[in-house]
């Protein structure tokens, strides 16, 4: 016999559909991640010395985070444009990328539910036979926004590394560091 309450619950929209703030936070996080992957494709382009279209096409075949990291680190080792400092920055960036990828995958590849509070359902690696194969942990919009912000910072670091690899020099000290503002007011044209 079918439980009518279970059918009603199953057909009802989930917490992401019902909460626009939650949906927006997940959307921001997902979008920031797409930018992270595109920045790594640009680094792949610079290290492999291919054109951007070819590099993005090839890099898109590296679906697994571990594969992306391994390819970039290997290219970094053989690329003549890399210095020890740039290699260290790349290695640090790849460690950060792996950590962010783990958090992002945890968020975007597991169901989110709502009782009194928001929760995420995490699958047990080895559930007991006949037991529910999920455990739940609290999650918040603030935590999702925090992850999104950290991905944005990663994107800035990846951009800076890409510029360093390509030879673009940025100010590194003073009030204009990482700013595109001129250091003195521009003179009006004569």
VENLINNOR-V206084 format. One record per backbone hydrogen bond with DSSP energy under -0.5 kcal/mol. NH is the residue of the N-H (numbers start at 1). CO is the residue of the C=O. E is the energy in kcal/mol with one decimal. If there is no record, write none. Layout:
NH|CO|E, NH|CO|E
//
This chain:
4|2|-0.7, 7|3|-1.9, 8|4|-2.3, 9|5|-2.6, 10|6|-2.4, 11|7|-1.9, 12|8|-1.1, 18|14|-2.0, 19|15|-1.1, 20|18|-0.6, 23|19|-2.5, 24|20|-2.5, 25|21|-2.2, 26|22|-2.5, 27|23|-2.4, 28|24|-2.7, 29|25|-2.2, 30|26|-2.6, 31|27|-2.6, 32|28|-2.7, 33|29|-1.9, 34|30|-1.8, 35|31|-1.8, 36|32|-1.8, 37|33|-2.4, 38|34|-1.8, 39|35|-2.2, 40|36|-2.1, 41|37|-1.9, 42|38|-1.7, 43|39|-2.0, 44|40|-2.5, 45|41|-2.2, 46|42|-2.4, 47|43|-2.7, 48|44|-2.4, 49|45|-1.0, 50|45|-1.4, 55|51|-2.6, 56|52|-3.0, 57|53|-2.0, 58|54|-2.7, 59|55|-3.1, 60|56|-1.8, 61|58|-1.7, 62|59|-1.6, 63|61|-1.5, 68|64|-2.3, 69|65|-2.7, 70|66|-2.6, 71|67|-2.6, 72|68|-2.3, 73|69|-2.7, 74|70|-2.4, 75|71|-2.6, 76|72|-2.4, 77|73|-1.5, 78|74|-1.3, 79|75|-1.7, 82|79|-1.1, 87|83|-2.8, 88|84|-2.1, 89|85|-2.3, 90|86|-2.5, 91|87|-2.5, 92|88|-2.6, 93|89|-2.5, 94|90|-2.4, 95|91|-1.8, 96|92|-2.1, 97|93|-2.6, 98|94|-2.2, 99|95|-2.0, 100|96|-2.7, 101|97|-2.8, 102|98|-2.2, 103|99|-1.9, 104|100|-3.0, 105|101|-3.0, 106|102|-1.9, 107|103|-1.9, 108|104|-2.9, 109|105|-1.9, 110|107|-0.7, 113|119|-2.8, 115|117|-2.1, 119|113|-2.3, 120|137|-2.9, 121|111|-3.0, 122|120|-0.7, 122|135|-3.1, 124|133|-3.2, 127|124|-0.5, 131|128|-2.3, 135|122|-2.8, 137|120|-1.9, 139|118|-1.4, 144|140|-1.9, 145|141|-2.7, 146|142|-2.2, 147|143|-2.1, 148|144|-2.4, 149|145|-2.4, 150|146|-2.3, 151|147|-2.1, 152|148|-2.0, 153|149|-2.1, 154|150|-2.2, 155|151|-2.4, 156|152|-1.8, 157|153|-2.3, 158|154|-2.8, 159|155|-2.2, 160|156|-2.5, 161|157|-2.5, 162|158|-2.6, 163|159|-2.4, 164|160|-2.3, 165|161|-2.7, 166|162|-2.1, 167|163|-0.8, 167|164|-0.6, 168|163|-2.1, 177|174|-1.6, 178|171|-1.0, 179|176|-2.2
//
